[in-house]
Amino acid sequence: MQLTNRSKVVVRKEMSLAERLYLPAILGGLFITFKHFFRKKTTISYPEVQRQFTPVYRGHHVLKRDEQGRENCTACGLCAVACPAEAITMTAAERKPGEEKMYREEKYASVYEINMLRCIFCGLCEEACPKEAIFLTDKIVHSGYERQGFIFGKDKLVEPVEADKRVDISGRLKAHRKN
Amino acid sequence: MPKVTIDNIEIEVPDGTTILQAARMIGGDVVPPAMCYYSKLETSGGYCRTCIVKVTQGSAKDPRPMPKPVASCRTPVMDGMVVQNRTAPDLLEARNGVVEFLLINHPLDCPICDQAGECHLQDLSYENGLAKSRYEFKRREFDKIDIGDKIKLHMTRCILCYRCVKVANQLCDGRVHGVLNRGDVSEISTYIQNAVDNDFSGNMIDVCPVGALTDKTFRFKSRVWFTKPMDAHRDCKKCDGKVALWMSNNEVLRVTGRKDTYGELESWICNECRFDKKEVSDWKIEGPRKIDRHSVISQNHYESLRQLKIDVSKQKNIAEKAHQDNK
C-alpha cells in the first residue's frame, strides 16, 4: 500500500572523480557554516531578554475572583474530569453564613490542588469550566530541583483580592467566550 | 393480544399495556424519555409530557391518526396502532418545546447540584434542549427546606413530577408531604415543615429525577463521577438490603438503591441502610457496579478487558482481514 508519491528509489551509482576527492563537498559545508555567522540569531539570552508571548499562551493557572472579590470556583469537578493528566483534585465545602463576600456560590473549593508535575498545560480545564474560574496565564511555572512544592494549592492559584494585583486574562477570556 | 408498531418495529403486548411500556419492551432508542412516570409507583405519569409520541394510526378498526401528540405513559395500546417516536421530526421538535418549558424555572445550577452526572433533566436537556435559554424573566425562587434531618429540598430545582409525593403516599403511612399551592407557585412541602418520619421516606431522594431532593449526608461531599459505585448487600430486617454504595478510597460516601436502565429503583431500601450504615464493614461488597459507558460516572474508571468481555484477538483478526481486503 502506498500512502504518498514521495518515496524515492535509492540509486547506488559510482561516484565521479569530483565526488571522490571530498574537498569540494567539505568546502561547500564550510561555506554553509560561514554563511550562518551573518544570519540573524534565533536564540535570545533569557532572562535578560524576553520574548513577547501570544495572548493565548498557556502557563501558570489562576483561580479567578469576580469584580467583588469573591472566588468564582464552585468545586463542580468538571476541570478535574476533563483533565487528561488527572492533575487536578479538589474538596468541596458549603459556604457558611457570613462568608458571602469570599465565595460567589453556596459551594466552594476548600482544597484545590494542581499537580504541576502532571499538568501538560493543554487548557482543557479552562475549556470545561462553566464558571470562568480557572484560566491559564502567561506566567511561566518555575522549575525546581525537587518534586516537593510542585503540588500547587489555593495559596498559589487563587489571585489576590487587591484590584492592582489581579491577574489579567483578557486575552484568554476572549478566546474562551468565542467557543 | 394487541399488536403495535413503534418506529417501524412491531411487537405484540398484553392488553392494557401503555405505549411507553411497549416501547420499553422493545428497548433501545425507541423508548421515549420519561421524567414523571415511574413503573413502580401507581398512578405516576402524565405530568411532564416528555414522553409524548405521535400516533399515526389509532387502531386497526379506526385508522385515523390522533389529532395531537399523546403522553405515551398514559395511553394504552390498541391493536394495529402505529406510533412514531424518533422517526417523526415534528414530534422531536414538540419534545424540544416541552423540555424548554421544563427548564423555564429550573435554575441550571448543575455545578453546585449534587445530582449532576446522574440527573435525568440534565440528560434530557442535553439531548433535546437548546444550548442557551431564551427565557428572560426572573425564575421562581424558594428557600431550602429540610424534610427531616436527612433530606434537603431545593424547591427551585423541582419540576413537579409528583414522584416523591407518590412515594410518600404509597410507601409511607400517614403522609405529611405533598404539593401546596397551584400553578407557577406550587411547591413540594411538608406541612409547616413536618419531618417525614418513616422507614422508607429516603426513597424519595432516589425517585427524584432532578436535584430537588438530595441526601444531606452526602451534601457536597463529592461529585458523582469521582466516586466508585459498588453493588453491596446486608441483612436488613426492613428491606432486602440490596444497595449501591458510592465509595471513594474505601470510604462509603453515599448509599442508594440500585437503579435500572430507566433510572428506576430495583427495590426500595430503608432509611437505616441509606443513612446510617456508612462503614465498609456494614456491607458485603459484591463488586463494581456496571455503569453505562456513555455516563460521566464511568469517566476515569478503568476496567480490565476481561471485565469488559472484549476478545482482543478476535478484534485483531477482524482488523487484519479488513486491512487485507483494502489491499
Boltz contact constraints between the chains, C-beta under 6 A:
constraints:
  - contact:
      token1: [A, 1]
      token2: [B, 327]
      max_distance: 6.0
  - contact:
      token1: [A, 74]
      token2: [B, 111]
      max_distance: 6.0
  - contact:
      token1: [A, 74]
      token2: [B, 112]
      max_distance: 6.0
  - contact:
      token1: [A, 76]
      token2: [B, 111]
      max_distance: 6.0
  - contact:
      token1: [A, 77]
      token2: [B, 223]
      max_distance: 6.0
  - contact:
      token1: [A, 81]
      token2: [B, 225]
      max_distance: 6.0
  - contact:
      token1: [A, 81]
      token2: [B, 299]
      max_distance: 6.0
  - contact:
      token1: [A, 92]
      token2: [B, 220]
      max_distance: 6.0
  - contact:
      token1: [A, 94]
      token2: [B, 220]
      max_distance: 6.0
  - contact:
      token1: [A, 105]
      token2: [B, 112]
      max_distance: 6.0
  - contact:
      token1: [A, 107]
      token2: [B, 112]
      max_distance: 6.0
  - contact:
      token1: [A, 107]
      token2: [B, 220]
      max_distance: 6.0
  - contact:
      token1: [A, 130]
      token2: [B, 111]
      max_distance: 6.0
